[in-house]
């Protein structure tokens, strides 16, 4: 029966792929991308002049950012104007903690906080680890959206 053969083939192909993966055969797709760990902003609201901490735990994968890794922190207002732009040390696994004083001239409202590895195409959706052997190559972000965390400035 042709239908029974098709069903058998549909069941055997995935099973064969699982056996290959378990035996150490690698896929032509490569390793899954290792994204930066999620970061948090604490507290989520502050007054101008108060301190806010932006931090992230270690990644659960192996991003290999290097011993001199930096995180780029950019805070923008609702009009898209930069309120703050700074770099801070980050571990090889993506962990960091950065405390900043909100500039006293910051207007009340919701700000957007972005924290991403500095100088790294952290959003690589090709399945390659692009953090190894980069040399002096120019880096461009892939097609991923930039993550933002809100920070509410109150009077």
C-alpha positions in Angstrom: 0.0 0.0 0.0 1.5 3.4 -1.0 -0.2 5.2 1.9 1.2 2.8 4.5 4.7 3.2 3.0 4.4 7.0 3.2 3.4 6.8 6.8 6.3 4.5 7.5 8.7 6.8 5.8 7.3 9.8 7.8 8.0 7.9 11.0 11.4 6.5 10.1 13.1 9.7 8.8 12.7 11.6 12.2 13.8 8.5 14.0 16.9 8.2 11.9 17.7 11.9 12.5 17.4 11.4 16.3 19.8 8.4 16.1 22.3 10.5 14.1 22.1 13.3 16.6 22.5 11.0 19.6 25.5 9.4 18.0 27.3 12.7 17.6 26.6 13.5 13.9 26.3 17.2 13.5 23.6 18.9 11.6 24.3 21.2 8.6 22.3 23.8 10.5 25.1 24.3 13.0 24.6 25.1 16.7 21.7 27.2 17.9 22.5 30.8 18.5 23.4 31.8 22.0 21.5 34.9 22.9 22.4 37.2 25.7 20.7 36.5 29.0 17.6 38.6 29.8 18.4 41.8 31.8 16.4 43.6 34.4 15.9 47.2 35.5 15.6 47.8 39.2 13.7 49.7 40.5 11.3 50.0 37.6 10.6 53.7 38.5 12.8 56.4 39.8 13.1 60.2 40.3 15.7 62.3 38.5 19.0 62.0 40.5 18.1 58.5 41.9 20.0 55.4 41.1 18.8 52.5 38.9 20.6 49.2 38.4 20.5 47.3 35.1 21.8 43.7 35.5 21.8 40.3 33.9 22.7 36.8 35.1 25.1 34.5 33.3 23.8 32.9 30.1 22.7 29.3 30.2 24.7 28.7 27.0 28.3 29.5 26.1 28.3 32.9 24.3 32.1 33.4 24.8 32.1 37.2 24.9 35.7 37.2 26.1 37.6 38.5 29.1 37.4 42.1 28.1 33.6 42.0 27.2 31.6 45.2 27.7 27.8 45.8 27.8 26.4 48.8 26.0 23.6 50.5 28.0 21.4 53.0 26.2 18.5 54.8 27.8 16.2 56.8 25.5 13.1 59.0 26.1 9.8 58.8 24.3 11.1 61.1 21.5 14.0 58.7 20.9 16.6 61.0 22.4 19.4 59.4 24.3 19.2 60.2 28.0 22.3 58.0 28.8 24.8 55.9 26.8 27.5 54.0 28.7 29.5 50.8 28.6 30.2 48.6 31.6 32.2 45.4 32.2 30.5 42.1 31.4 31.6 38.6 32.0 32.5 36.0 29.3 29.0 34.5 30.0 27.1 37.8 29.7 26.5 38.6 33.4 26.7 42.3 34.4 25.5 44.8 36.9 25.6 48.5 36.2 24.2 51.2 38.5 23.5 54.7 37.0 22.2 57.9 38.5 19.3 59.3 36.4 20.3 62.7 35.1 18.6 65.5 37.1 17.3 67.1 33.9 15.4 64.0 32.9 11.7 64.7 32.3 9.0 62.5 33.8 7.7 59.7 31.6 8.6 56.2 30.4 12.1 55.7 29.2 13.4 52.7 27.2 16.4 50.8 28.5 18.5 48.7 26.1 21.5 46.6 27.2 23.4 44.5 24.7 26.9 43.2 24.3 29.1 46.0 22.9 30.8 45.5 19.6 29.2 42.1 19.0 26.5 41.0 16.5 24.5 39.6 19.5 21.5 38.9 17.4 22.9 36.3 15.0 20.0 34.4 13.5 22.2 32.3 11.2 22.9 29.5 13.7 26.7 30.3 13.8 28.6 31.4 16.8 29.9 34.7 15.4 31.8 35.6 18.5 34.8 33.4 17.6 37.6 34.7 15.3 36.0 38.0 14.3 39.2 39.9 13.7 38.6 43.4 12.6 35.4 42.7 10.6 32.6 45.2 10.7 29.6 44.0 12.6 26.0 44.4 11.7 22.9 43.3 13.6 20.8 40.6 12.1 17.1 40.7 11.7 16.2 40.6 15.4 14.2 43.3 17.2 16.0 45.3 19.8 14.9 44.5 23.3 13.8 47.4 25.5 12.8 47.4 29.2 10.7 50.3 30.6 11.9 52.7 33.2 9.3 55.2 34.5 10.6 58.6 35.6 8.4 60.2 38.2 8.4 63.7 39.8 
